[in-house]
Amino acid sequence: MKLSAFTRISLRTVALGYLFLLLLVPIGVILYRTFENGIMAFVESISTPAAISALNLSLLIVAIVVPLNVVFGIAVALALVRGRFPGRSLLQSVVDLPFAVSPIVVGVALIMLWGAGGWFGGLESLGFTVIFGLPGMVFATIFVTLPFVVREVEPVLHEIGEEQEQAAATLGANAWQTFWRITLPAIRWGLTYGIVLTVARALGEFGAVIMVSSGFPGVSQTLTLLVHARYIDDHNTFGAYSAATLLMAIAVLVLLLMTLLDRKRSADQ
């Protein structure tokens, strides 16, 4: 469909205006409030023990969640694409469940399962604390980031088909050799995208994590919880803006990494 010049310009104006009002203006305000007192004030704000602890905890959760989701994501994607078994459609729906369920609901469900009086709450008497500790935050983050690797790897597996894997099996390769030398190299770009999206989502998760975290600085406070605590509890707006800027900077680095990977993939093709 060919559009007139006036229609094209109008659509571009509406799109740019929408992005300007809903994206650029809020980000601009945050950056202005962050650096209005100088860059040293920003550095001091993100160098406090609470901020450093929150950053370390966020990175620790990412370091735990990403490998688990990579293993699970590849296994589920292979099962959905290569497997034929009862309940396959149900598994497809379960993978997409985190997209439909509110993170707050996820947190409540974890409390009902692992909290005091929950189905597995008795484990606390054995010294295994989930709710208001690192395990609960990891469980919550795993749930909300679960679909990304699966949904990025699955279409790649459909695209490459099974011919190369069957040829490798015919030549005597076992299942592990076939996966390591044939399947994994073929899905590397989809897997990489899934990892990048998982990292970004894990760093920015708030709703599910706040339900299962005590929020105590230096104990179970991530960067997103630090922003919330500084702004709502401490009324430290500058500190909240500084922490938010740090979180945005990490997100921008993840976005740049994804852009570079996309260019490298295009060059390889």
Phi and psi in degrees as GROMACS dihedral restraints (atoms count N, CA, C in turn):
[ dihedral_restraints ]
;  ai    aj    ak    al  type     phi  dphi    fc
    3     4     5     6     1   -93.6    20    10
    4     5     6     7     1   127.0    20    10
    6     7     8     9     1  -102.5    20    10
    7     8     9    10     1   148.7    20    10
    9    10    11    12     1   -71.5    20    10
   10    11    12    13     1   162.8    20    10
   12    13    14    15     1   -61.5    20    10
   13    14    15    16     1   -39.5    20    10
   15    16    17    18     1   -63.3    20    10
   16    17    18    19     1   -40.6    20    10
   18    19    20    21     1   -66.4    20    10
   19    20    21    22     1   -42.6    20    10
   21    22    23    24     1   -62.1    20    10
   22    23    24    25     1   -45.3    20    10
   24    25    26    27     1   -65.0    20    10
   25    26    27    28     1   -38.8    20    10
   27    28    29    30     1   -64.7    20    10
   28    29    30    31     1   -44.0    20    10
   30    31    32    33     1   -64.0    20    10
   31    32    33    34     1   -41.7    20    10
   33    34    35    36     1   -65.0    20    10
   34    35    36    37     1   -39.8    20    10
   36    37    38    39     1   -63.5    20    10
   37    38    39    40     1   -43.8    20    10
   39    40    41    42     1   -63.8    20    10
   40    41    42    43     1   -44.1    20    10
   42    43    44    45     1   -64.1    20    10
   43    44    45    46     1   -45.3    20    10
   45    46    47    48     1   -67.0    20    10
   46    47    48    49     1   -39.1    20    10
   48    49    50    51     1   -64.0    20    10
   49    50    51    52     1   -40.0    20    10
   51    52    53    54     1   -61.8    20    10
   52    53    54    55     1   -47.7    20    10
   54    55    56    57     1   -64.8    20    10
   55    56    57    58     1   -37.5    20    10
   57    58    59    60     1   -64.2    20    10
   58    59    60    61     1   -45.7    20    10
   60    61    62    63     1   -73.2    20    10
   61    62    63    64     1   -40.9    20    10
   63    64    65    66     1   -93.7    20    10
   64    65    66    67     1   -15.7    20    10
   66    67    68    69     1  -123.3    20    10
   67    68    69    70     1   -56.9    20    10
   69    70    71    72     1   -71.3    20    10
   70    71    72    73     1   -40.5    20    10
   72    73    74    75     1   -63.2    20    10
   73    74    75    76     1   -50.9    20    10
   75    76    77    78     1   -59.4    20    10
   76    77    78    79     1   -42.2    20    10
   78    79    80    81     1   -64.7    20    10
   79    80    81    82     1   -41.3    20    10
   81    82    83    84     1   -61.2    20    10
   82    83    84    85     1   -41.1    20    10
   84    85    86    87     1   -63.3    20    10
   85    86    87    88     1   -44.1    20    10
   87    88    89    90     1   -62.0    20    10
   88    89    90    91     1   -44.8    20    10
   90    91    92    93     1   -65.3    20    10
   91    92    93    94     1   -39.4    20    10
   93    94    95    96     1   -63.4    20    10
   94    95    96    97     1   -47.4    20    10
   96    97    98    99     1   -66.6    20    10
   97    98    99   100     1   -28.0    20    10
   99   100   101   102     1   -72.1    20    10
  100   101   102   103     1   -43.6    20    10
  102   103   104   105     1  -104.9    20    10
  103   104   105   106     1     9.1    20    10
  105   106   107   108     1   -66.7    20    10
  106   107   108   109     1   -23.8    20    10
  108   109   110   111     1   -98.9    20    10
  109   110   111   112     1     8.9    20    10
  111   112   113   114     1   100.9    20    10
  112   113   114   115     1   159.3    20    10
  114   115   116   117     1   -71.5    20    10
  115   116   117   118     1   -28.3    20    10
  117   118   119   120     1   -67.3    20    10
  118   119   120   121     1   -35.7    20    10
  120   121   122   123     1   -63.8    20    10
  121   122   123   124     1   -38.1    20    10
  123   124   125   126     1   -63.9    20    10
  124   125   126   127     1   -45.8    20    10
  126   127   128   129     1   -61.4    20    10
  127   128   129   130     1   -42.6    20    10
  129   130   131   132     1   -64.1    20    10
  130   131   132   133     1   -36.6    20    10
  132   133   134   135     1   -68.2    20    10
  133   134   135   136     1   -35.8    20    10
  135   136   137   138     1   -93.4    20    10
  136   137   138   139     1     4.4    20    10
  138   139   140   141     1  -105.8    20    10
  139   140   141   142     1     5.4    20    10
  141   142   143   144     1   -68.8    20    10
  142   143   144   145     1   156.8    20    10
  144   145   146   147     1   -55.4    20    10
  145   146   147   148     1   -38.3    20    10
  147   148   149   150     1   -65.7    20    10
  148   149   150   151     1   -41.5    20    10
  150   151   152   153     1   -68.2    20    10
  151   152   153   154     1   -42.7    20    10
  153   154   155   156     1   -64.7    20    10
  154   155   156   157     1   -41.6    20    10
  156   157   158   159     1   -63.5    20    10
  157   158   159   160     1   -41.3    20    10
  159   160   161   162     1   -63.9    20    10
  160   161   162   163     1   -41.6    20    10
  162   163   164   165     1   -64.1    20    10
  163   164   165   166     1   -45.4    20    10
  165   166   167   168     1   -62.1    20    10
  166   167   168   169     1   -40.7    20    10
  168   169   170   171     1   -66.7    20    10
  169   170   171   172     1   -41.1    20    10
  171   172   173   174     1   -60.7    20    10
  172   173   174   175     1   -44.4    20    10
  174   175   176   177     1   -67.8    20    10
  175   176   177   178     1   -35.1    20    10
  177   178   179   180     1   -64.3    20    10
  178   179   180   181     1   -43.5    20    10
  180   181   182   183     1   -61.9    20    10
  181   182   183   184     1   -41.7    20    10
  183   184   185   186     1   -61.5    20    10
  184   185   186   187     1   -42.7    20    10
  186   187   188   189     1   -64.7    20    10
  187   188   189   190     1   -27.8    20    10
  189   190   191   192     1   -84.9    20    10
  190   191   192   193     1   -43.9    20    10
  192   193   194   195     1   -70.2    20    10
  193   194   195   196     1   -43.0    20    10
  195   196   197   198     1   -62.0    20    10
  196   197   198   199     1   -50.5    20    10
  198   199   200   201     1   -60.3    20    10
  199   200   201   202     1   -39.3    20    10
  201   202   203   204     1   -63.9    20    10
  202   203   204   205     1   -43.7    20    10
  204   205   206   207     1   -70.0    20    10
  205   206   207   208     1   -29.5    20    10
  207   208   209   210     1   -65.4    20    10
  208   209   210   211     1   -49.2    20    10
  210   211   212   213     1   -62.6    20    10
  211   212   213   214     1   -48.6    20    10
  213   214   215   216     1   -64.3    20    10
  214   215   216   217     1   -43.3    20    10
  216   217   218   219     1   -63.0    20    10
  217   218   219   220     1   -44.0    20    10
  219   220   221   222     1   -65.1    20    10
  220   221   222   223     1   -43.6    20    10
  222   223   224   225     1   -62.3    20    10
  223   224   225   226     1   -44.3    20    10
  225   226   227   228     1   -68.9    20    10
  226   227   228   229     1   -41.7    20    10
  228   229   230   231     1   -60.7    20    10
  229   230   231   232     1   -42.7    20    10
  231   232   233   234     1   -64.1    20    10
  232   233   234   235     1   -39.9    20    10
  234   235   236   237     1   -65.2    20    10
  235   236   237   238     1   -41.3    20    10
  237   238   239   240     1   -71.0    20    10
  238   239   240   241     1   -35.4    20    10
  240   241   242   243     1   -89.3    20    10
  241   242   243   244     1   -43.5    20    10
  243   244   245   246     1   -93.7    20    10
  244   245   246   247     1   -21.3    20    10
  246   247   248   249     1   -93.4    20    10
  247   248   249   250     1   155.5    20    10
  249   250   251   252     1  -133.6    20    10
  250   251   252   253     1   104.4    20    10
  252   253   254   255     1  -150.0    20    10
  253   254   255   256     1   155.4    20    10
  255   256   257   258     1   -62.7    20    10
  256   257   258   259     1   138.0    20    10
  258   259   260   261     1    89.4    20    10
  259   260   261   262     1     7.8    20    10
  261   262   263   264     1   -62.8    20    10
  262   263   264   265     1   -42.2    20    10
  264   265   266   267     1   -64.4    20    10
  265   266   267   268     1   -36.1    20    10
  267   268   269   270     1   -64.9    20    10
  268   269   270   271     1   -41.1    20    10
  270   271   272   273     1   -63.0    20    10
  271   272   273   274     1   -39.2    20    10
  273   274   275   276     1   -56.8    20    10
  274   275   276   277     1   -43.8    20    10
  276   277   278   279     1   -68.6    20    10
  277   278   279   280     1   -39.1    20    10
  279   280   281   282     1   -64.0    20    10
  280   281   282   283     1   -38.0    20    10
  282   283   284   285     1   -60.6    20    10
  283   284   285   286     1   -36.8    20    10
  285   286   287   288     1   -86.4    20    10
  286   287   288   289     1    -1.6    20    10
  288   289   290   291     1   -56.9    20    10
  289   290   291   292     1   -42.3    20    10
  291   292   293   294     1   -60.4    20    10
  292   293   294   295     1   -23.6    20    10
  294   295   296   297     1   -71.9    20    10
  295   296   297   298     1   -26.3    20    10
  297   298   299   300     1   -98.9    20    10
  298   299   300   301     1   -27.5    20    10
  300   301   302   303     1   -92.3    20    10
  301   302   303   304     1   135.3    20    10
  303   304   305   306     1   -63.9    20    10
  304   305   306   307     1   139.2    20    10
  306   307   308   309     1   -57.9    20    10
  307   308   309   310     1   -30.5    20    10
  309   310   311   312     1   -62.0    20    10
  310   311   312   313     1   -41.1    20    10
  312   313   314   315     1   -62.4    20    10
  313   314   315   316     1   -38.6    20    10
  315   316   317   318     1   -60.2    20    10
  316   317   318   319     1   -45.0    20    10
  318   319   320   321     1   -62.0    20    10
  319   320   321   322     1   -43.0    20    10
  321   322   323   324     1   -62.7    20    10
  322   323   324   325     1   -41.8    20    10
  324   325   326   327     1   -62.6    20    10
  325   326   327   328     1   -39.8    20    10
  327   328   329   330     1   -65.5    20    10
  328   329   330   331     1   -38.2    20    10
  330   331   332   333     1   -64.0    20    10
  331   332   333   334     1   -41.6    20    10
  333   334   335   336     1   -66.0    20    10
  334   335   336   337     1   -29.1    20    10
  336   337   338   339     1   -84.9    20    10
  337   338   339   340     1   -46.6    20    10
  339   340   341   342     1  -109.0    20    10
  340   341   342   343     1   -10.0    20    10
  342   343   344   345     1   -76.6    20    10
  343   344   345   346     1   175.9    20    10
  345   346   347   348     1   -60.6    20    10
  346   347   348   349     1   125.8    20    10
  348   349   350   351     1    87.3    20    10
  349   350   351   352     1    -3.3    20    10
  351   352   353   354     1   -80.5    20    10
  352   353   354   355     1   177.3    20    10
  354   355   356   357     1   -56.2    20    10
  355   356   357   358     1   -41.9    20    10
  357   358   359   360     1  -112.2    20    10
  358   359   360   361     1    18.5    20    10
  360   361   362   363     1   -64.4    20    10
  361   362   363   364     1   -21.9    20    10
  363   364   365   366     1   -64.8    20    10
  364   365   366   367     1   -15.6    20    10
  366   367   368   369     1   -67.2    20    10
  367   368   369   370     1   -20.1    20    10
  369   370   371   372     1   -63.2    20    10
  370   371   372   373     1   -32.1    20    10
  372   373   374   375     1   -67.4    20    10
  373   374   375   376     1   -18.7    20    10
  375   376   377   378     1   -93.2    20    10
  376   377   378   379     1     2.6    20    10
  378   379   380   381     1    93.2    20    10
  379   380   381   382     1     6.5    20    10
  381   382   383   384     1  -102.3    20    10
  382   383   384   385     1    97.5    20    10
  384   385   386   387     1   -96.7    20    10
  385   386   387   388     1   124.4    20    10
  387   388   389   390     1  -103.8    20    10
  388   389   390   391     1   -59.8    20    10
  390   391   392   393     1   -70.5    20    10
  391   392   393   394     1   137.6    20    10
  393   394   395   396     1    67.3    20    10
  394   395   396   397     1    25.0    20    10
  396   397   398   399     1  -141.6    20    10
  397   398   399   400     1   179.4    20    10
  399   400   401   402     1   -59.8    20    10
  400   401   402   403     1   -42.7    20    10
  402   403   404   405     1   -57.1    20    10
  403   404   405   406     1   -42.2    20    10
  405   406   407   408     1   -63.5    20    10
  406   407   408   409     1   -39.9    20    10
  408   409   410   411     1   -66.5    20    10
  409   410   411   412     1   -36.6    20    10
  411   412   413   414     1   -67.7    20    10
  412   413   414   415     1   -45.4    20    10
  414   415   416   417     1   -57.7    20    10
  415   416   417   418     1   -44.9    20    10
  417   418   419   420     1   -62.9    20    10
  418   419   420   421     1   -42.6    20    10
  420   421   422   423     1   -70.0    20    10
  421   422   423   424     1   -38.1    20    10
  423   424   425   426     1   -59.4    20    10
  424   425   426   427     1   -43.0    20    10
  426   427   428   429     1   -62.4    20    10
  427   428   429   430     1   -48.0    20    10
  429   430   431   432     1   -72.9    20    10
  430   431   432   433     1   -21.0    20    10
  432   433   434   435     1  -101.8    20    10
  433   434   435   436     1     2.4    20    10
  435   436   437   438     1   -55.5    20    10
  436   437   438   439     1   -40.9    20    10
  438   439   440   441     1   -76.7    20    10
  439   440   441   442     1   -18.6    20    10
  441   442   443   444     1   -64.6    20    10
  442   443   444   445     1   -48.7    20    10
  444   445   446   447     1   -65.4    20    10
  445   446   447   448     1   -42.7    20    10
  447   448   449   450     1   -59.6    20    10
  448   449   450   451     1   -49.1    20    10
  450   451   452   453     1   -74.6    20    10
  451   452   453   454     1   -18.2    20    10
  453   454   455   456     1   -87.1    20    10
  454   455   456   457     1   -32.9    20    10
  456   457   458   459     1   -82.9    20    10
  457   458   459   460     1   -35.2    20    10
  459   460   461   462     1   -56.0    20    10
  460   461   462   463     1   -50.1    20    10
  462   463   464   465     1   -65.1    20    10
  463   464   465   466     1   -29.8    20    10
  465   466   467   468     1   -66.6    20    10
  466   467   468   469     1   -41.0    20    10
  468   469   470   471     1   -62.8    20    10
  469   470   471   472     1   -39.6    20    10
  471   472   473   474     1   -61.4    20    10
  472   473   474   475     1   -40.1    20    10
  474   475   476   477     1   -69.4    20    10
  475   476   477   478     1   -41.9    20    10
  477   478   479   480     1   -77.8    20    10
  478   479   480   481     1   -20.0    20    10
  480   481   482   483     1    70.7    20    10
  481   482   483   484     1  -167.7    20    10
  483   484   485   486     1  -113.6    20    10
  484   485   486   487     1     2.4    20    10
  486   487   488   489     1   -62.4    20    10
  487   488   489   490     1   -46.2    20    10
  489   490   491   492     1   -67.3    20    10
  490   491   492   493     1   -37.9    20    10
  492   493   494   495     1   -65.6    20    10
  493   494   495   496     1   -41.6    20    10
  495   496   497   498     1   -66.4    20    10
  496   497   498   499     1   -36.9    20    10
  498   499   500   501     1   -64.4    20    10
  499   500   501   502     1   -41.6    20    10
  501   502   503   504     1   -63.2    20    10
  502   503   504   505     1   -41.1    20    10
  504   505   506   507     1   -63.8    20    10
  505   506   507   508     1   -37.4    20    10
  507   508   509   510     1   -64.3    20    10
  508   509   510   511     1   -33.7    20    10
  510   511   512   513     1   -82.5    20    10
  511   512   513   514     1     1.6    20    10
  513   514   515   516     1   104.1    20    10
  514   515   516   517     1     4.9    20    10
  516   517   518   519     1   -74.0    20    10
  517   518   519   520     1   139.1    20    10
  519   520   521   522     1   -82.0    20    10
  520   521   522   523     1   179.4    20    10
  522   523   524   525     1   -62.3    20    10
  523   524   525   526     1   -41.6    20    10
  525   526   527   528     1   -67.6    20    10
  526   527   528   529     1   -42.7    20    10
  528   529   530   531     1   -63.1    20    10
  529   530   531   532     1   -39.4    20    10
  531   532   533   534     1   -63.9    20    10
  532   533   534   535     1   -43.4    20    10
  534   535   536   537     1   -64.8    20    10
  535   536   537   538     1   -46.9    20    10
  537   538   539   540     1   -69.4    20    10
  538   539   540   541     1   -37.1    20    10
  540   541   542   543     1   -99.1    20    10
  541   542   543   544     1   -21.3    20    10
  543   544   545   546     1  -113.9    20    10
  544   545   546   547     1   -58.0    20    10
  546   547   548   549     1   -70.1    20    10
  547   548   549   550     1   -50.2    20    10
  549   550   551   552     1   -60.8    20    10
  550   551   552   553     1   -46.5    20    10
  552   553   554   555     1   -60.8    20    10
  553   554   555   556     1   -32.4    20    10
  555   556   557   558     1   -72.2    20    10
  556   557   558   559     1   -29.7    20    10
  558   559   560   561     1  -101.6    20    10
  559   560   561   562     1    10.2    20    10
  561   562   563   564     1   -61.5    20    10
  562   563   564   565     1   -36.1    20    10
  564   565   566   567     1   -74.4    20    10
  565   566   567   568     1   -41.2    20    10
  567   568   569   570     1   -62.2    20    10
  568   569   570   571     1   -40.8    20    10
  570   571   572   573     1   -63.8    20    10
  571   572   573   574     1   -40.2    20    10
  573   574   575   576     1   -63.1    20    10
  574   575   576   577     1   -43.8    20    10
  576   577   578   579     1   -60.8    20    10
  577   578   579   580     1   -42.8    20    10
  579   580   581   582     1   -61.4    20    10
  580   581   582   583     1   -39.2    20    10
  582   583   584   585     1   -65.9    20    10
  583   584   585   586     1   -44.2    20    10
  585   586   587   588     1   -61.4    20    10
  586   587   588   589     1   -44.7    20    10
  588   589   590   591     1   -65.0    20    10
  589   590   591   592     1   -37.7    20    10
  591   592   593   594     1   -64.1    20    10
  592   593   594   595     1   -42.9    20    10
  594   595   596   597     1   -61.7    20    10
  595   596   597   598     1   -46.8    20    10
  597   598   599   600     1   -62.2    20    10
  598   599   600   601     1   -42.8    20    10
  600   601   602   603     1   -69.1    20    10
  601   602   603   604     1   -39.5    20    10
  603   604   605   606     1   -65.7    20    10
  604   605   606   607     1   -39.9    20    10
  606   607   608   609     1   -66.2    20    10
  607   608   609   610     1   -35.2    20    10
  609   610   611   612     1   -95.3    20    10
  610   611   612   613     1     2.1    20    10
  612   613   614   615     1   -67.6    20    10
  613   614   615   616     1   135.4    20    10
  615   616   617   618     1  -130.6    20    10
  616   617   618   619     1   -52.3    20    10
  618   619   620   621     1   -58.3    20    10
  619   620   621   622     1   -50.2    20    10
  621   622   623   624     1   -71.9    20    10
  622   623   624   625     1   -38.0    20    10
  624   625   626   627     1   -68.5    20    10
  625   626   627   628     1   -40.1    20    10
  627   628   629   630     1   -65.4    20    10
  628   629   630   631     1   -25.4    20    10
  630   631   632   633     1   -73.5    20    10
  631   632   633   634     1   -27.7    20    10
  633   634   635   636     1  -112.5    20    10
  634   635   636   637     1    10.7    20    10
  636   637   638   639     1  -114.7    20    10
  637   638   639   640     1   145.9    20    10
  639   640   641   642     1   -74.1    20    10
  640   641   642   643     1   -23.6    20    10
  642   643   644   645     1    76.5    20    10
  643   644   645   646     1     7.2    20    10
  645   646   647   648     1   -72.4    20    10
  646   647   648   649     1   130.6    20    10
  648   649   650   651     1   -59.2    20    10
  649   650   651   652     1   135.7    20    10
  651   652   653   654     1    80.0    20    10
  652   653   654   655     1    -3.5    20    10
  654   655   656   657     1  -117.0    20    10
  655   656   657   658     1   -62.7    20    10
  657   658   659   660     1  -145.4    20    10
  658   659   660   661     1    50.5    20    10
  660   661   662   663     1  -119.4    20    10
  661   662   663   664     1   113.0    20    10
  663   664   665   666     1   -85.3    20    10
  664   665   666   667     1   179.2    20    10
  666   667   668   669     1   -61.9    20    10
  667   668   669   670     1   -42.2    20    10
  669   670   671   672     1   -64.9    20    10
  670   671   672   673     1   -38.5    20    10
  672   673   674   675     1   -70.1    20    10
  673   674   675   676     1   -30.5    20    10
  675   676   677   678     1   -65.0    20    10
  676   677   678   679     1   -42.9    20    10
  678   679   680   681     1   -59.2    20    10
  679   680   681   682     1   -46.4    20    10
  681   682   683   684     1   -62.3    20    10
  682   683   684   685     1   -45.8    20    10
  684   685   686   687     1   -65.2    20    10
  685   686   687   688     1   -42.6    20    10
  687   688   689   690     1   -66.7    20    10
  688   689   690   691     1   -38.7    20    10
  690   691   692   693     1   -79.5    20    10
  691   692   693   694     1   -44.2    20    10
  693   694   695   696     1   -89.1    20    10
  694   695   696   697     1   -49.1    20    10
  696   697   698   699     1   -83.4    20    10
  697   698   699   700     1   -46.0    20    10
  699   700   701   702     1   -92.9    20    10
  700   701   702   703     1   -10.8    20    10
  702   703   704   705     1    54.7    20    10
  703   704   705   706     1    33.8    20    10
  705   706   707   708     1  -100.5    20    10
  706   707   708   709     1    81.2    20    10
  708   709   710   711     1   -64.8    20    10
  709   710   711   712     1   -39.5    20    10
  711   712   713   714     1   -62.4    20    10
  712   713   714   715     1   -44.1    20    10
  714   715   716   717     1   -62.4    20    10
  715   716   717   718     1   -38.1    20    10
  717   718   719   720     1   -65.9    20    10
  718   719   720   721     1   -42.8    20    10
  720   721   722   723     1   -64.1    20    10
  721   722   723   724     1   -38.4    20    10
  723   724   725   726     1   -65.3    20    10
  724   725   726   727     1   -45.2    20    10
  726   727   728   729     1   -64.1    20    10
  727   728   729   730     1   -39.0    20    10
  729   730   731   732     1   -64.3    20    10
  730   731   732   733     1   -38.2    20    10
  732   733   734   735     1   -65.4    20    10
  733   734   735   736     1   -40.1    20    10
  735   736   737   738     1   -61.4    20    10
  736   737   738   739     1   -42.2    20    10
  738   739   740   741     1   -64.9    20    10
  739   740   741   742     1   -40.4    20    10
  741   742   743   744     1   -64.6    20    10
  742   743   744   745     1   -38.7    20    10
  744   745   746   747     1   -61.7    20    10
  745   746   747   748     1   -41.5    20    10
  747   748   749   750     1   -64.8    20    10
  748   749   750   751     1   -40.6    20    10
  750   751   752   753     1   -63.4    20    10
  751   752   753   754     1   -39.3    20    10
  753   754   755   756     1   -65.0    20    10
  754   755   756   757     1   -39.4    20    10
  756   757   758   759     1   -62.0    20    10
  757   758   759   760     1   -40.8    20    10
  759   760   761   762     1   -63.8    20    10
  760   761   762   763     1   -40.8    20    10
  762   763   764   765     1   -64.9    20    10
  763   764   765   766     1   -42.0    20    10
  765   766   767   768     1   -63.6    20    10
  766   767   768   769     1   -39.7    20    10
  768   769   770   771     1   -61.2    20    10
  769   770   771   772     1   -42.4    20    10
  771   772   773   774     1   -64.4    20    10
  772   773   774   775     1   -39.1    20    10
  774   775   776   777     1   -64.6    20    10
  775   776   777   778     1   -43.6    20    10
  777   778   779   780     1   -63.5    20    10
  778   779   780   781     1   -40.2    20    10
  780   781   782   783     1   -64.7    20    10
  781   782   783   784     1   -37.3    20    10
  783   784   785   786     1   -64.4    20    10
  784   785   786   787     1   -41.3    20    10
  786   787   788   789     1   -66.6    20    10
  787   788   789   790     1   -39.2    20    10
  789   790   791   792     1   -66.3    20    10
  790   791   792   793     1   -38.8    20    10
  792   793   794   795     1   -64.6    20    10
  793   794   795   796     1   -42.4    20    10
  795   796   797   798     1   -62.1    20    10
  796   797   798   799     1   -38.5    20    10
  798   799   800   801     1   -67.9    20    10
  799   800   801   802     1   -38.3    20    10
  801   802   803   804     1   -66.5    20    10
  802   803   804   805     1   -31.9    20    10
